[in-house]
Amino acid sequence: MTDKKVWLITGAGRGLGLDIARAALAAGHAVVATARDPAKVGTAVGHHENLLALKLDVTRPEDACGVWLAVPTRRLTVRLPASPDKQPLVPAAPTPCTVLPAVAC
């Protein structure tokens, strides 16, 4: 597939986020699936070469910083917050992690 996108999905441990992660993988895209418990993502989706499951509680800036440092952000093409009640702390555009509120990475 020549149009491979890299998706960052928050709330991918269950529900809609998990369904979207599965659909993106099935479409041949790479997925960074975040959840409070990333093991749930791996268990639900199974092993997939295009899946990176990371811990992220969107209310914890230090978690967001960890995701920011682990993800090749220059390649992110889709950022999807699957937790509608919370705004993800991970920026949509590539910026240094230190711009996140109260975070020093």
Secondary structure by P-SEA (a helix, b strand, c coil): ccbbbbbbbccccccaaaaaaaaaaaabbbbbcccccaaaaaaaacccccbbbbbbccccaaaaaaaaaaccccccccccccccccccccccccccccccccccc
